[in-house]
Amino acid sequence: MSSEPAIHPSAAIYTGIVLRFYDFVVLQFSNAFAWCCSTQDVLLPFFREYVGAQAHMDIGVGSGYYLAAAAPNFAEVENLTLVDLAPDALQYAKARLQTAGHKRDIETLTHDIFTPFPKTLDGRFDSASLFYVFHCLPGRLSEKADRVFAQVKTTLKADGLVYGATILGQNHNWIGSRLMNIYNKKGVFSNREDTKEGLEQVLRKHFAEVDDVKVVGKVALFVARKPI
Ligand SMILES: C[S@@+](CC[C@H](N)C(=O)[O-])C[C@H]1O[C@@H](n2cnc3c(N)ncnc32)[C@H](O)[C@@H]1O
């Protein structure tokens, strides 16, 4: 019998086989036809745009698609840290980034983002990315994002920036509604009540500068700077 606490389905699902199909199922099919937010035209350029000058942390790495595609953007970044609760995802993303030609050291941290980061990461990062993580986390957005930003902001420099994307809860098309039902039932998503306004409110609580949250299809894209 194992004494390890069970990992929540929002992270437990990210094992080898799921990671191999993730790009096709999520980034190609679902983003195009269910969430109506193009990986190539919207999410990848957005991911690349805000990578900081010296130190970047990617939280919730999944298959590492964005990291690998943005590898040239990290060429000058002295510290790149990957954070995830799923060890397989960290390993998979790191290997993919190295295959994509990333030469510098990559740190990995198996970590639940609801809990405090190690003190060694205090005030370390220029930027942190959180792509497609909030809609997976259990709980109401006002509460889960509040808890996560409270932790993430401790790792940022005074003028540091957090950015990311998350799938909102309402008014989905036929394919989106089917996927929402399946994923919410399985606990892979917990986003039925997630709204743009709720996200903006929590961002304003934790950051001095918050860009207007942009919604493309059913995906909210956020950028906030200067942790309070
Ligand atoms: C949907 S994937 C997103 C992957 C990638 N960022 C993307 O946009 O394609 C969500 C990721 O968040 C991770 N995750 C879920 N819950 C977490 C938690 N509590 N702490 C840290 N990572 C978590 C999962 O293991 C998974 O790698």
The ligand as an ORCA input file, in Angstrom:
! r2SCAN-3c Opt
* xyz 0 1
  C      -4.046     21.194    -19.855
  S      -2.392     20.946    -19.390
  C      -1.644     22.428    -20.030
  C      -0.383     22.147    -20.782
  C       0.261     23.321    -21.494
  N       0.528     24.449    -20.615
  C      -0.606     23.751    -22.660
  O      -1.196     24.837    -22.611
  O      -0.665     23.012    -23.628
  C      -2.434     21.309    -17.634
  C      -1.124     21.022    -16.910
  O      -1.251     21.496    -15.553
  C      -0.715     20.516    -14.661
  N      -1.363     20.656    -13.342
  C      -2.649     20.353    -13.013
  N      -2.875     20.608    -11.723
  C      -1.697     21.093    -11.196
  C      -1.293     21.549     -9.903
  N      -2.145     21.563     -8.878
  N      -0.018     21.975     -9.736
  C       0.858     21.969    -10.791
  N       0.521     21.548    -12.047
  C      -0.739     21.118    -12.244
  C      -1.015     19.177    -15.364
  O      -0.217     18.128    -14.888
  C      -0.765     19.546    -16.829
  O       0.589     19.353    -17.186
*
